[in-house]
Amino acid sequence: MDLSLLALCGFAFLAGFIDAVVGGGGLVQVPALFVLHPELSPATLFGTNKFASVFGTANASWQYSRRVQLPWKVLGLTMLTAFAFSFLGARTISLFNPALLRPLILMMMIAVFAYTLWKKDFGSLHAPKLSERHQFITGFFVGAAIGFYDGFFGPGTGSFLIFAFVGLFGFSFLVASAAAKLVNFSTNLAALAWFIPHGQVMYRVALPMAACNIAGSYIGSQLAIRKGSGFVRQLFIVIVAALIARMAFDIWRAA
């Protein structure tokens, strides 16, 4: 195994761990791919990242579903909607430059960060506040909006999903993280439905990265289940802060 692949496997493990708890694994895995394989096209790098990530996301979803009680009917609708709109978002990239969204997304992430810090009890208890009918309606719109965003741009999808499930549905951070993994799994599948047929996955790199991503996601999901919502909230704040710093740097560098 060459050193670049070994390094990518290490980053994939860390990405799987972070992603299983609060999302944001792409913050680790995508830059690593771009730095270590600058000769490849962005589409191939994103496709390779999605292929490696989808297995870790699937594993985390399975671990959570066995231990955390979830509203499966609502999540099913949200997942299907997110899948369809994620594929639509991926198709729309060719019509519009997603980099133009960075300032808006940065402001949204700062608002999420500030609100989570301000509301000390935000997501500490699982107290659903919507009727089943309103959960279905809200789930459809959350799946459509965040699904399209993930297919079109992507950074922070897991964090936005967790924030939506806590803020709109009244879920605890642990339940929200579990629900976010399932929705994120469907958006990853939608992206791969575009990348794989177009030959945009480098399997020589993606397969060992996927194995390490699974290992990281297993440890991350088990730790989140054992330590509960308080741990998830703390890591959520750290990852959102890192995402804000990364986006601010990208905007500054492009100016």
C-alpha positions in Angstrom: 0.0 0.0 0.0 1.5 3.4 -1.0 1.8 6.2 1.5 -0.9 8.4 -0.1 -3.4 5.6 0.1 -2.4 4.8 3.7 -2.9 8.5 4.6 -6.3 8.5 2.8 -7.4 5.5 4.8 -6.5 7.3 8.0 -8.5 10.3 7.0 -11.4 8.0 6.0 -11.4 6.5 9.4 -11.5 9.9 11.1 -14.2 11.1 8.7 -16.3 8.0 9.4 -16.0 8.6 13.1 -17.0 12.3 12.9 -19.8 11.7 10.3 -21.4 8.9 12.4 -21.8 11.3 15.4 -22.6 14.7 13.9 -22.0 14.7 10.2 -19.2 16.7 8.6 -17.0 13.8 7.6 -16.5 15.4 4.2 -14.7 18.2 6.0 -11.9 15.7 6.5 -12.2 13.3 3.6 -12.7 15.7 0.6 -9.7 18.0 1.2 -7.5 14.9 1.8 -8.5 13.6 -1.6 -7.9 16.9 -3.4 -4.5 17.3 -1.7 -3.2 13.7 -2.3 -4.7 13.3 -5.8 -4.5 16.7 -7.5 -4.2 15.0 -10.9 -7.8 13.7 -10.8 -10.9 15.7 -11.9 -13.1 17.2 -9.2 -16.0 14.9 -10.3 -13.9 11.8 -9.8 -12.7 13.0 -6.4 -16.3 13.8 -5.3 -17.5 10.4 -6.6 -14.7 8.6 -4.8 -15.6 10.4 -1.6 -19.3 9.5 -1.9 -18.4 5.9 -2.6 -16.2 5.7 0.5 -18.7 7.6 2.6 -21.9 5.7 1.7 -20.7 2.5 3.4 -19.8 4.2 6.6 -23.1 6.1 6.6 -25.0 2.8 6.0 -23.1 1.2 8.9 -23.9 4.1 11.3 -27.5 4.0 10.2 -27.7 0.3 11.0 -26.1 0.8 14.4 -28.4 3.6 15.3 -31.6 1.8 14.1 -30.9 -1.1 16.4 -30.5 1.1 19.5 -32.5 4.3 19.0 -36.2 4.5 18.6 -37.0 6.3 15.4 -40.2 7.6 13.6 -39.8 5.3 10.6 -42.8 6.4 8.6 -41.8 10.1 8.7 -38.1 9.2 8.0 -39.1 7.0 5.1 -40.8 9.9 3.4 -38.0 12.3 4.2 -35.4 9.8 2.8 -37.3 9.3 -0.5 -37.8 13.1 -0.9 -34.1 13.7 -0.1 -33.0 11.0 -2.6 -35.1 12.5 -5.5 -34.0 16.1 -4.8 -30.4 15.2 -4.2 -30.3 13.6 -7.7 -32.0 16.8 -9.1 -29.4 18.9 -7.3 -26.5 17.0 -8.8 -28.0 17.5 -12.3 -28.4 21.2 -11.6 -24.7 21.8 -10.9 -24.0 22.2 -14.7 -26.4 25.1 -14.8 -25.2 27.2 -11.9 -21.9 27.7 -10.0 -22.4 26.3 -6.5 -19.4 28.3 -5.2 -21.7 31.4 -5.4 -23.7 30.0 -2.5 -20.7 30.0 -0.1 -21.5 33.4 1.6 -25.1 32.5 2.2 -24.2 29.1 3.5 -21.6 30.6 5.8 -24.2 33.0 7.3 -26.5 30.1 7.9 -23.8 28.0 9.6 -23.0 31.0 11.8 -26.6 31.3 12.8 -26.8 27.6 13.6 -23.7 27.8 15.7 -24.8 30.9 17.6 -28.3 29.5 18.3 -26.9 26.2 19.6 -24.6 28.0 21.9 -27.3 30.4 23.1 -29.9 27.6 23.8 -28.1 25.6 26.4 -30.9 23.0 26.6 -31.2 22.8 22.8 -31.6 19.1 21.9 -30.9 17.8 25.5 -34.3 16.1 25.7 -36.3 14.1 23.2 -39.6 15.9 23.1 -41.3 15.7 19.7 -43.5 18.8 19.2 -45.3 18.1 15.9 -48.3 16.0 15.2 -47.8 13.0 12.8 -49.4 15.0 10.0 -47.2 18.0 10.5 -44.1 15.7 10.8 -44.9 14.3 7.4 -45.3 17.8 5.9 -42.1 19.1 7.6 -40.2 16.0 6.7 -41.1 16.5 3.0 -39.8 20.0 2.9 -36.7 19.2 5.0 -35.9 16.3 2.6 -36.5 18.4 -0.5 -34.4 21.4 0.7 -31.5 19.6 2.3 -31.5 16.8 -0.3 -31.2 19.3 -3.1 -28.5 21.2 -1.2 -26.5 18.0 -0.7 -26.6 17.0 -4.4 -25.8 20.6 -5.5 -23.2 21.7 -3.0 -22.9 19.5 0.1 -20.7 20.9 2.9 -22.6 20.8 6.2 -25.5 18.6 5.1 -25.3 16.4 8.2 -25.1 19.5 10.5 -28.1 21.1 8.8 -30.1 17.8 9.1 -29.4 17.5 12.8 -30.3 21.1 13.4 -33.5 20.7 11.5 -34.5 17.5 13.4 -33.7 19.2 16.8 -35.2 22.6 16.0 -38.2 21.7 13.9 -39.2 18.2 15.2 -38.0 18.6 18.8 -35.8 15.5 18.7 -32.8 15.1 21.1 -29.3 15.4 19.6 -28.9 11.6 19.7 -32.2 10.9 17.9 -31.5 13.7 15.4 -28.1 12.3 14.7 -29.6 8.9 14.0 -32.3 10.3 11.8 -29.7 12.5 9.9 -27.6 9.4 9.1 -30.5 7.7 7.4 -31.4 10.8 5.3 -27.8 11.4 4.5 -27.5 7.7 3.4 -30.3 8.3 0.8 -28.6 11.5 -0.5 -25.3 9.7 -0.9 -27.0 6.9 -2.8 -28.6 9.5 -5.1 -25.2 11.1 -5.8 -23.7 7.7 -6.6 -26.6 7.0 -9.0 -25.0 9.9 -11.0 -21.3 9.3 -10.4 -21.0 5.5 -10.9 -22.7 5.4 -14.4 -20.5 8.3 -15.5 -17.3 6.5 -14.4 -16.4 9.0 -11.7 -15.3 6.6 -8.9 -11.7 5.6 -8.5 -12.3 2.1 -7.0 -8.6 1.4 -6.2 -8.7 4.2 -3.7 -12.5 4.2 -2.8 -12.7 0.5 -1.7 -9.9 0.6 1.1 -11.2 4.1 2.1 -14.7 2.6 2.5 -13.4 -0.2 4.8 -11.8 2.4 7.0 -14.8 4.7 6.9 -16.9 1.8 8.1 -14.5 1.1 11.0 -14.6 4.8 12.0 -18.4 5.0 11.8 -18.8 1.9 13.9 -16.7 3.4 16.8 -18.4 6.8 16.4 -22.0 5.5 16.5 -21.3 3.3 19.4 -19.7 6.2 21.3 -22.6 8.5 20.6 -25.1 5.9 21.7 -23.2 5.2 24.9 -22.5 8.9 25.8 -25.9 10.3 24.7 -27.1 13.7 23.5 -24.6 15.8 25.6 -21.6 14.3 23.8 -23.3 14.7 20.4 -24.1 18.4 21.1 -20.5 19.2 22.1 -19.0 17.5 19.0 -21.7 19.2 16.9 -20.5 22.6 18.1 -16.9 21.8 17.3 -17.6 20.5 13.8 -19.9 23.5 12.9 -17.1 25.8 14.1 -14.6 24.0 11.9 -17.0 24.1 9.0 -17.5 27.9 9.5 -13.7 28.4 9.6 -13.2 26.3 6.4 -15.9 28.2 4.5 -14.6 31.6 5.6 -11.1 30.6 4.4 -12.4 29.4 1.0 -14.3 32.7 0.5 -11.3 34.8 1.6 -9.0 32.8 -0.7 -11.3 33.2 -3.7 -11.7 36.9 -3.2 
